[in-house]
Amino acid sequence: MKCAHVRVYVSPALTGAAKKKGEQELEMELPATVGDVLAVLGLAGTGSLLISRNGRLARLEELLEDGDELGFYPPIGGGQ
């Protein structure tokens, strides 16, 4: 069984949505996607999120690789 060690950051602004907030490391059995991490964190179905993978915007269907860094953030809004 091949696994990916993924570093994850969940924004504290996602209050009540995620099982854990802040930084954590997950071990995901491959093949796995960004969406699979979303489900493990308890964020699936929470609505709009900004997701980064290695510093770039990510899609749910992207396949993970060992050493990936993912960030989950609420949508940005405000201003006039």
Secondary structure, 3 states (H helix, E strand, C coil): CCEEEEEEEECCCCCCCCCCCEEEEEEEECCCEHHHHHHHCCCCCCCCCEEEECCEECCCCCECCCCCEEEEECCCCCCC
